[in-house]
Amino acid sequence: MKIEIWSDYACPFCYIGKRRLEEALKKFDHRDQVEVEYKAFELEPDAPRDTDKSMYEQLAGKYGMSVEEAKKMNDGVRQQAAEAGLTFNFDTMIPTNTFDAHRLAHFAKTKNKAKDVHEKLLHAYFTESRHLGDHETLADIAAEAGLDRDEVLAVLADENAFADEVRNDEQASQLMGVRGVPFFVLNRKYGVSGAQPTETFLAALQKVWEEEQAEPKLQDLGTDNGAACADGSCDIPEKE
């Protein structure tokens, strides 16, 4: 079974949804036969790399609310994160553009480090309040995952490196009608939208597994008078 997950590093529910899926996989008997692949999605492609606004100020401006209202809104998200075993530090979080982080993730895929880098990028943004738009910071994170820091800096310095891969992910999501993240696609057959409860993910895994293991049955679209051979004999059509 293959699960493709479209997500963004600035999306709190992408991190929460990731943890809930992981919990579901722990309970899934066939987890060793499940491949998980992360796909790029930018919630705000035009977001600046650097800003002097706090996360609360940015949210207040985006949704037309006060800073205090933005803080209250994030309290609920922080609680959901805590229930998933995550720590979100909205007070010190650094809003930024995530395109280069997605490019880094695609580079990591070529080094078989995609999952490690993906987790570290989310943790760096939401828990450690690190600047994911800064190349030096991204290189540090990549090095922590076992990648060569200088090689990562060289990749990031080339603005075209892995840019097409990111755009291809985003185009694929548009073709499938994905409008928000996280979005989970199982075997390119079923979609699960949002950070669903662990039980919902587990039920989806079991449903897809059972369907894939079921014996396919062909439906005969022929007519009753089609001549055929079976059991060692053949139908002999009568002459009119």
TORKOL-4160 file (C-alpha; in steps of 0.2 Angstrom, whole numbers, padded with zeros to 4 digits, m for minus):
240
<pt num="1" X="0000" Y="0000" Z="0000"/>
<pt num="2" X="0006" Y="0017" Z="m0004"/>
<pt num="3" X="0001" Y="0033" Z="0005"/>
<pt num="4" X="0005" Y="0050" Z="m0003"/>
<pt num="5" X="0003" Y="0065" Z="0009"/>
<pt num="6" X="0002" Y="0083" Z="0003"/>
<pt num="7" X="0008" Y="0095" Z="0017"/>
<pt num="8" X="0016" Y="0111" Z="0021"/>
<pt num="9" X="0029" Y="0115" Z="0034"/>
<pt num="10" X="0019" Y="0130" Z="0040"/>
<pt num="11" X="0003" Y="0119" Z="0042"/>
<pt num="12" X="0000" Y="0115" Z="0060"/>
<pt num="13" X="m0012" Y="0101" Z="0056"/>
<pt num="14" X="0000" Y="0093" Z="0044"/>
<pt num="15" X="0011" Y="0089" Z="0059"/>
<pt num="16" X="m0004" Y="0084" Z="0070"/>
<pt num="17" X="m0010" Y="0073" Z="0056"/>
<pt num="18" X="0007" Y="0065" Z="0053"/>
<pt num="19" X="0007" Y="0060" Z="0071"/>
<pt num="20" X="m0010" Y="0053" Z="0071"/>
<pt num="21" X="m0007" Y="0043" Z="0055"/>
<pt num="22" X="0009" Y="0036" Z="0063"/>
<pt num="23" X="m0001" Y="0030" Z="0078"/>
<pt num="24" X="m0013" Y="0022" Z="0066"/>
<pt num="25" X="0001" Y="0013" Z="0058"/>
<pt num="26" X="0007" Y="0006" Z="0074"/>
<pt num="27" X="m0010" Y="m0002" Z="0076"/>
<pt num="28" X="m0010" Y="m0008" Z="0058"/>
<pt num="29" X="m0005" Y="m0027" Z="0056"/>
<pt num="30" X="0002" Y="m0024" Z="0039"/>
<pt num="31" X="0012" Y="m0008" Z="0042"/>
<pt num="32" X="0028" Y="m0016" Z="0036"/>
<pt num="33" X="0020" Y="m0016" Z="0019"/>
<pt num="34" X="0015" Y="0002" Z="0019"/>
<pt num="35" X="0025" Y="0015" Z="0009"/>
<pt num="36" X="0023" Y="0034" Z="0014"/>
<pt num="37" X="0028" Y="0048" Z="0003"/>
<pt num="38" X="0027" Y="0066" Z="0007"/>
<pt num="39" X="0022" Y="0079" Z="m0007"/>
<pt num="40" X="0025" Y="0098" Z="m0007"/>
<pt num="41" X="0010" Y="0110" Z="m0005"/>
<pt num="42" X="0012" Y="0128" Z="m0001"/>
<pt num="43" X="m0002" Y="0136" Z="0009"/>
<pt num="44" X="0005" Y="0154" Z="0005"/>
<pt num="45" X="0016" Y="0153" Z="m0011"/>
<pt num="46" X="0018" Y="0172" Z="m0010"/>
<pt num="47" X="0023" Y="0173" Z="0008"/>
<pt num="48" X="0039" Y="0183" Z="0011"/>
<pt num="49" X="0055" Y="0174" Z="0017"/>
<pt num="50" X="0058" Y="0187" Z="0030"/>
<pt num="51" X="0045" Y="0197" Z="0040"/>
<pt num="52" X="0045" Y="0207" Z="0056"/>
<pt num="53" X="0027" Y="0201" Z="0061"/>
<pt num="54" X="0024" Y="0188" Z="0074"/>
<pt num="55" X="0014" Y="0173" Z="0070"/>
<pt num="56" X="m0001" Y="0181" Z="0079"/>
<pt num="57" X="0001" Y="0197" Z="0070"/>
<pt num="58" X="0001" Y="0188" Z="0053"/>
<pt num="59" X="m0014" Y="0178" Z="0057"/>
<pt num="60" X="m0023" Y="0193" Z="0064"/>
<pt num="61" X="m0020" Y="0202" Z="0047"/>
<pt num="62" X="m0024" Y="0186" Z="0037"/>
<pt num="63" X="m0041" Y="0183" Z="0045"/>
<pt num="64" X="m0046" Y="0200" Z="0050"/>
<pt num="65" X="m0045" Y="0198" Z="0069"/>
<pt num="66" X="m0036" Y="0205" Z="0084"/>
<pt num="67" X="m0020" Y="0198" Z="0090"/>
<pt num="68" X="m0029" Y="0192" Z="0106"/>
<pt num="69" X="m0041" Y="0183" Z="0095"/>
<pt num="70" X="m0027" Y="0175" Z="0085"/>
<pt num="71" X="m0019" Y="0169" Z="0101"/>
<pt num="72" X="m0035" Y="0162" Z="0108"/>
<pt num="73" X="m0038" Y="0153" Z="0091"/>
<pt num="74" X="m0020" Y="0145" Z="0092"/>
<pt num="75" X="m0024" Y="0139" Z="0110"/>
<pt num="76" X="m0035" Y="0126" Z="0103"/>
<pt num="77" X="m0022" Y="0120" Z="0090"/>
<pt num="78" X="m0009" Y="0120" Z="0103"/>
<pt num="79" X="m0020" Y="0108" Z="0114"/>
<pt num="80" X="m0023" Y="0096" Z="0099"/>
<pt num="81" X="m0004" Y="0096" Z="0096"/>
<pt num="82" X="m0001" Y="0092" Z="0114"/>
<pt num="83" X="m0014" Y="0078" Z="0114"/>
<pt num="84" X="m0003" Y="0071" Z="0099"/>
<pt num="85" X="0013" Y="0072" Z="0109"/>
<pt num="86" X="0019" Y="0088" Z="0101"/>
<pt num="87" X="0024" Y="0105" Z="0107"/>
<pt num="88" X="0019" Y="0120" Z="0097"/>
<pt num="89" X="0027" Y="0137" Z="0102"/>
<pt num="90" X="0017" Y="0150" Z="0093"/>
<pt num="91" X="0024" Y="0164" Z="0104"/>
<pt num="92" X="0041" Y="0162" Z="0095"/>
<pt num="93" X="0037" Y="0154" Z="0079"/>
<pt num="94" X="0044" Y="0163" Z="0063"/>
<pt num="95" X="0033" Y="0165" Z="0048"/>
<pt num="96" X="0042" Y="0162" Z="0032"/>
<pt num="97" X="0040" Y="0156" Z="0014"/>
<pt num="98" X="0042" Y="0137" Z="0013"/>
<pt num="99" X="0047" Y="0134" Z="m0005"/>
<pt num="100" X="0065" Y="0131" Z="m0001"/>
<pt num="101" X="0061" Y="0119" Z="0013"/>
<pt num="102" X="0051" Y="0109" Z="0000"/>
<pt num="103" X="0066" Y="0110" Z="m0012"/>
<pt num="104" X="0077" Y="0103" Z="0002"/>
<pt num="105" X="0065" Y="0089" Z="0006"/>
<pt num="106" X="0065" Y="0084" Z="m0013"/>
<pt num="107" X="0084" Y="0084" Z="m0012"/>
<pt num="108" X="0084" Y="0073" Z="0004"/>
<pt num="109" X="0073" Y="0061" Z="m0006"/>
<pt num="110" X="0088" Y="0057" Z="m0018"/>
<pt num="111" X="0098" Y="0053" Z="m0003"/>
<pt num="112" X="0085" Y="0042" Z="0006"/>
<pt num="113" X="0083" Y="0054" Z="0020"/>
<pt num="114" X="0066" Y="0062" Z="0015"/>
<pt num="115" X="0057" Y="0055" Z="0030"/>
<pt num="116" X="0070" Y="0061" Z="0043"/>
<pt num="117" X="0071" Y="0078" Z="0035"/>
<pt num="118" X="0053" Y="0080" Z="0034"/>
<pt num="119" X="0051" Y="0077" Z="0053"/>
<pt num="120" X="0065" Y="0088" Z="0057"/>
<pt num="121" X="0058" Y="0102" Z="0047"/>
<pt num="122" X="0041" Y="0101" Z="0055"/>
<pt num="123" X="0049" Y="0100" Z="0073"/>
<pt num="124" X="0061" Y="0115" Z="0069"/>
<pt num="125" X="0047" Y="0126" Z="0064"/>
<pt num="126" X="0033" Y="0122" Z="0076"/>
<pt num="127" X="0044" Y="0117" Z="0092"/>
<pt num="128" X="0061" Y="0125" Z="0090"/>
<pt num="129" X="0055" Y="0141" Z="0081"/>
<pt num="130" X="0069" Y="0140" Z="0068"/>
<pt num="131" X="0069" Y="0150" Z="0052"/>
<pt num="132" X="0064" Y="0138" Z="0038"/>
<pt num="133" X="0067" Y="0152" Z="0025"/>
<pt num="134" X="0085" Y="0154" Z="0030"/>
<pt num="135" X="0097" Y="0143" Z="0020"/>
<pt num="136" X="0110" Y="0142" Z="0034"/>
<pt num="137" X="0096" Y="0136" Z="0045"/>
<pt num="138" X="0090" Y="0123" Z="0032"/>
<pt num="139" X="0108" Y="0117" Z="0030"/>
<pt num="140" X="0109" Y="0114" Z="0049"/>
<pt num="141" X="0093" Y="0104" Z="0049"/>
<pt num="142" X="0098" Y="0094" Z="0035"/>
<pt num="143" X="0115" Y="0090" Z="0043"/>
<pt num="144" X="0106" Y="0084" Z="0058"/>
<pt num="145" X="0097" Y="0072" Z="0047"/>
<pt num="146" X="0114" Y="0065" Z="0040"/>
<pt num="147" X="0115" Y="0076" Z="0024"/>
<pt num="148" X="0131" Y="0085" Z="0019"/>
<pt num="149" X="0129" Y="0103" Z="0024"/>
<pt num="150" X="0140" Y="0110" Z="0010"/>
<pt num="151" X="0130" Y="0100" Z="m0003"/>
<pt num="152" X="0114" Y="0106" Z="0004"/>
<pt num="153" X="0119" Y="0124" Z="0004"/>
<pt num="154" X="0125" Y="0122" Z="m0015"/>
<pt num="155" X="0108" Y="0115" Z="m0019"/>
<pt num="156" X="0098" Y="0129" Z="m0010"/>
<pt num="157" X="0109" Y="0142" Z="m0019"/>
<pt num="158" X="0103" Y="0136" Z="m0036"/>
<pt num="159" X="0085" Y="0142" Z="m0036"/>
<pt num="160" X="0081" Y="0130" Z="m0050"/>
<pt num="161" X="0087" Y="0115" Z="m0041"/>
<pt num="162" X="0072" Y="0104" Z="m0037"/>
<pt num="163" X="0060" Y="0118" Z="m0041"/>
<pt num="164" X="0052" Y="0108" Z="m0054"/>
<pt num="165" X="0049" Y="0093" Z="m0042"/>
<pt num="166" X="0040" Y="0105" Z="m0030"/>
<pt num="167" X="0029" Y="0112" Z="m0044"/>
<pt num="168" X="0025" Y="0095" Z="m0050"/>
<pt num="169" X="0019" Y="0090" Z="m0033"/>
<pt num="170" X="0008" Y="0105" Z="m0032"/>
<pt num="171" X="0001" Y="0103" Z="m0050"/>
<pt num="172" X="m0003" Y="0085" Z="m0046"/>
<pt num="173" X="m0013" Y="0091" Z="m0031"/>
<pt num="174" X="m0022" Y="0103" Z="m0041"/>
<pt num="175" X="m0027" Y="0090" Z="m0054"/>
<pt num="176" X="m0034" Y="0079" Z="m0039"/>
<pt num="177" X="m0044" Y="0094" Z="m0033"/>
<pt num="178" X="m0034" Y="0096" Z="m0017"/>
<pt num="179" X="m0038" Y="0113" Z="m0009"/>
<pt num="180" X="m0031" Y="0111" Z="0008"/>
<pt num="181" X="m0018" Y="0101" Z="0018"/>
<pt num="182" X="m0015" Y="0089" Z="0025"/>
<pt num="183" X="m0022" Y="0077" Z="0012"/>
<pt num="184" X="m0018" Y="0059" Z="0012"/>
<pt num="185" X="m0020" Y="0048" Z="m0004"/>
<pt num="186" X="m0021" Y="0029" Z="m0002"/>
<pt num="187" X="m0016" Y="0019" Z="m0017"/>
<pt num="188" X="m0022" Y="0034" Z="m0028"/>
<pt num="189" X="m0039" Y="0027" Z="m0025"/>
<pt num="190" X="m0045" Y="0035" Z="m0008"/>
<pt num="191" X="m0042" Y="0052" Z="m0001"/>
<pt num="192" X="m0042" Y="0057" Z="0017"/>
<pt num="193" X="m0043" Y="0076" Z="0021"/>
<pt num="194" X="m0037" Y="0084" Z="0036"/>
<pt num="195" X="m0029" Y="0078" Z="0053"/>
<pt num="196" X="m0042" Y="0065" Z="0056"/>
<pt num="197" X="m0043" Y="0055" Z="0072"/>
<pt num="198" X="m0031" Y="0040" Z="0073"/>
<pt num="199" X="m0046" Y="0028" Z="0072"/>
<pt num="200" X="m0052" Y="0036" Z="0056"/>
<pt num="201" X="m0034" Y="0033" Z="0048"/>
<pt num="202" X="m0034" Y="0015" Z="0055"/>
<pt num="203" X="m0051" Y="0012" Z="0047"/>
<pt num="204" X="m0045" Y="0019" Z="0030"/>
<pt num="205" X="m0030" Y="0008" Z="0031"/>
<pt num="206" X="m0040" Y="m0008" Z="0034"/>
<pt num="207" X="m0053" Y="m0004" Z="0021"/>
<pt num="208" X="m0040" Y="m0001" Z="0007"/>
<pt num="209" X="m0030" Y="m0017" Z="0013"/>
<pt num="210" X="m0045" Y="m0028" Z="0012"/>
<pt num="211" X="m0050" Y="m0022" Z="m0005"/>
<pt num="212" X="m0033" Y="m0024" Z="m0012"/>
<pt num="213" X="m0032" Y="m0042" Z="m0005"/>
<pt num="214" X="m0049" Y="m0047" Z="m0011"/>
<pt num="215" X="m0050" Y="m0058" Z="m0027"/>
<pt num="216" X="m0055" Y="m0048" Z="m0042"/>
<pt num="217" X="m0071" Y="m0054" Z="m0050"/>
<pt num="218" X="m0074" Y="m0051" Z="m0068"/>
<pt num="219" X="m0091" Y="m0046" Z="m0074"/>
<pt num="220" X="m0096" Y="m0055" Z="m0091"/>
<pt num="221" X="m0102" Y="m0043" Z="m0103"/>
<pt num="222" X="m0105" Y="m0056" Z="m0117"/>
<pt num="223" X="m0122" Y="m0062" Z="m0122"/>
<pt num="224" X="m0130" Y="m0079" Z="m0118"/>
<pt num="225" X="m0128" Y="m0086" Z="m0136"/>
<pt num="226" X="m0109" Y="m0083" Z="m0137"/>
<pt num="227" X="m0101" Y="m0100" Z="m0142"/>
<pt num="228" X="m0087" Y="m0106" Z="m0130"/>
<pt num="229" X="m0078" Y="m0122" Z="m0125"/>
<pt num="230" X="m0078" Y="m0128" Z="m0107"/>
<pt num="231" X="m0075" Y="m0144" Z="m0097"/>
<pt num="232" X="m0068" Y="m0153" Z="m0112"/>
<pt num="233" X="m0082" Y="m0149" Z="m0124"/>
<pt num="234" X="m0087" Y="m0135" Z="m0135"/>
<pt num="235" X="m0104" Y="m0128" Z="m0139"/>
<pt num="236" X="m0109" Y="m0133" Z="m0157"/>
<pt num="237" X="m0120" Y="m0119" Z="m0164"/>
<pt num="238" X="m0136" Y="m0126" Z="m0172"/>
<pt num="239" X="m0138" Y="m0123" Z="m0191"/>
<pt num="240" X="m0153" Y="m0112" Z="m0195"/>
